[in-house]
Amino acid sequence: MTEIELKNVSYVYSPDTPFCKTALDDVSLTIHGGVITGLMGHTGSGKSTLVQLLNGLNKPTSGQVLVGGEDIWADPKEIRKFRFKVGLVFQYPEYQLFEETVRRDIAYGPTNMGLDEAEIDRRVSESAKFCGLSPALLEKSPFDLSGGQKRRVAIAGIMAMEPEVLVLDEPAAGLDPQGREEILGGIRSYQRQRGTTVIIVSHSMEDMARYSDEIIVMSHAKLYMQGTTAEVFDRAEELTNVGLSVPQITELMNTLRERGLPVPHGIYTVEDARRELLRLLKGGKNA
């Protein structure tokens, strides 16, 4: 279970020019291993810049990025090793598909790792299953698939490399509720079975509430808040102050509490709300 640590990390775009912009300003944080961490913040908060530092796609202007306790830039010649350890899925990754078949697209990363055919086949099959892709789809052209299926192919291609850390930037962006469930549910199943460290960037409070174990909130290039999902969403007013919100079901439960119903804090999923309301209807006993 690989942990990631940022120590006093800053990142400046176009330094010493009129277009200079500080995207990260002296950020120190720890992303715990073996859980799903949600990363959220308003547009321009620094979250996308942060994830691009985690596998050495960009180098910090100052500070250290440690993966499993190792400074990834201690020896720049070794940076390729960390790009296999930390798999990064960009927003709308389906636009990066290019192979003749789905199987070959998913196999592209493992092939570049120099693995033998049997191991590549195993990884392709397992990652396709996690992403809800049937064996029949593996022989089709990725360009014949729906948008949601293409997204799953692209994610499966990163999973097939079996990174120690999986980072996904808005993996469910633009998808309908069923598509979101298929993508994010598959990612959660993958994480639970593998114990992989997963980081998901999302603007959806409902997705963050349902799928994240812990949450990091960025604001104006700095770390604003970090904690368990319940701890973060219990600070609704502070989130509102930085242009964010809480899940709609949390707002509803807060309103009910303000009107005198004895509902607890920390309700942020429909399932939790249903359980508490049933308990109240039964006279306060456990549902």
KAQUISUL-V577090 format. One record per residue. N is the residue number from 1. PSI is psi in degrees with one decimal (999 if undefined). OMEGA is omega in whole degrees, 0 to 359 (999 if undefined). Layout:
BEGIN
n;psi;omega
N;PSI;OMEGA
N;PSI;OMEGA
END
This chain:
BEGIN
n;psi;omega
1;99.6;189
2;129.0;178
3;146.3;176
4;136.5;179
5;132.9;172
6;128.7;180
7;108.7;175
8;47.7;184
9;129.3;171
10;149.1;175
11;126.6;182
12;125.3;174
13;139.1;176
14;54.8;180
15;151.2;178
16;29.8;174
17;165.8;177
18;-14.4;182
19;13.9;182
20;132.6;179
21;127.9;177
22;113.1;181
23;-31.3;175
24;134.4;187
25;96.7;174
26;55.1;183
27;126.8;174
28;125.9;179
29;163.7;177
30;128.5;174
31;112.5;188
32;147.0;181
33;149.9;172
34;16.7;177
35;170.1;173
36;120.6;178
37;124.5;175
38;137.4;179
39;117.9;183
40;163.1;181
41;163.0;179
42;164.6;177
43;129.4;181
44;8.9;182
45;-19.8;180
46;-0.5;186
47;-41.3;180
48;-37.8;176
49;-41.1;181
50;-48.1;184
51;-26.7;179
52;-10.8;175
53;-17.9;191
54;-25.8;177
55;18.5;175
56;14.3;176
57;-39.5;171
58;154.3;179
59;134.0;180
60;144.2;172
61;-36.4;174
62;160.3;180
63;-179.0;185
64;143.3;170
65;118.6;182
66;128.0;176
67;117.3;184
68;32.6;178
69;-4.7;181
70;132.0;174
71;114.8;188
72;-19.3;180
73;12.6;178
74;-37.6;175
75;99.1;184
76;-25.5;180
77;-19.1;182
78;7.2;187
79;-29.0;180
80;-34.8;179
81;-39.8;182
82;-22.2;176
83;-21.4;171
84;-31.8;180
85;-35.6;182
86;105.1;180
87;126.1;184
88;122.5;177
89;113.6;181
90;165.2;174
91;140.1;184
92;56.2;183
93;-14.8;181
94;-20.9;179
95;-5.8;180
96;2.0;178
97;143.5;183
98;-12.3;185
99;169.9;183
100;-31.8;179
101;161.1;177
102;-43.2;180
103;-46.8;182
104;-33.3;178
105;-45.4;180
106;-33.5;183
107;-8.7;187
108;-48.9;181
109;-52.4;178
110;-34.8;178
111;-41.8;179
112;-17.4;177
113;-5.0;177
114;22.0;182
115;157.9;179
116;167.8;187
117;-40.4;181
118;-42.8;180
119;-39.7;178
120;-45.5;180
121;-41.4;179
122;-46.9;183
123;-40.1;179
124;-46.1;182
125;-44.9;183
126;-43.8;181
127;-36.3;177
128;-39.8;180
129;-44.7;178
130;-34.7;184
131;8.1;176
132;30.6;180
133;122.3;182
134;156.4;178
135;-34.2;181
136;-33.6;181
137;-24.3;184
138;-24.9;182
139;-1.1;180
140;162.1;172
141;135.8;179
142;-21.8;182
143;-7.0;176
144;0.1;184
145;165.4;175
146;168.5;180
147;-42.6;180
148;-37.8;178
149;-40.7;177
150;-40.8;179
151;-42.5;181
152;-34.8;176
153;-45.5;181
154;-41.3;178
155;-40.6;178
156;-35.2;179
157;-34.5;176
158;-41.3;178
159;-36.2;183
160;-19.3;176
161;-6.9;179
162;55.9;179
163;154.8;176
164;-28.5;179
165;131.4;178
166;121.1;182
167;126.7;183
168;122.8;180
169;106.3;180
170;58.8;185
171;-21.3;182
172;14.6;183
173;132.3;174
174;2.0;182
175;154.9;176
176;171.0;183
177;-40.5;179
178;-42.3;178
179;-37.9;179
180;-43.3;181
181;-40.9;181
182;-44.9;181
183;-56.0;187
184;-33.6;176
185;-40.0;177
186;-39.8;178
187;-41.7;180
188;-41.6;178
189;-42.5;178
190;-46.5;182
191;-41.7;182
192;-38.4;182
193;-35.3;184
194;-21.9;185
195;17.6;182
196;148.0;171
197;122.9;183
198;136.3;177
199;124.4;181
200;123.2;173
201;129.6;181
202;149.2;173
203;-9.4;184
204;113.7;179
205;-36.0;180
206;-41.8;178
207;-42.2;179
208;-41.6;182
209;-39.6;187
210;-34.3;190
211;-14.7;184
212;143.9;172
213;-37.5;180
214;159.9;183
215;139.1;172
216;131.9;179
217;124.9;176
218;147.6;176
219;125.3;176
220;48.9;173
221;6.9;181
222;158.6;172
223;124.5;183
224;-38.1;186
225;147.5;176
226;139.6;178
227;-172.0;174
228;164.2;180
229;-42.9;180
230;-43.2;181
231;-41.6;183
232;-47.6;183
233;-11.8;175
234;-8.6;180
235;54.5;187
236;-43.9;184
237;-39.2;179
238;-37.7;177
239;-40.7;178
240;-34.5;181
241;-22.6;179
242;25.4;173
243;16.8;178
244;-173.3;181
245;-174.9;173
246;164.6;178
247;148.4;182
248;-36.3;181
249;-30.6;177
250;-41.8;177
251;-42.0;179
252;-46.8;182
253;-35.2;176
254;-39.9;179
255;-42.9;178
256;-40.1;180
257;-41.0;179
258;-26.5;181
259;9.0;171
260;-6.0;178
261;137.8;183
262;61.0;177
263;142.0;184
264;164.8;170
265;167.3;173
266;21.1;175
267;116.2;184
268;7.0;172
269;157.2;179
270;-38.2;180
271;-43.7;179
272;-42.4;181
273;-42.9;179
274;-44.6;181
275;-43.0;181
276;-40.4;180
277;-38.1;175
278;-37.8;178
279;-41.7;179
280;-41.1;180
281;-26.7;179
282;12.2;176
283;23.5;177
284;-0.5;178
285;159.3;179
286;134.6;180
287;999;999
END
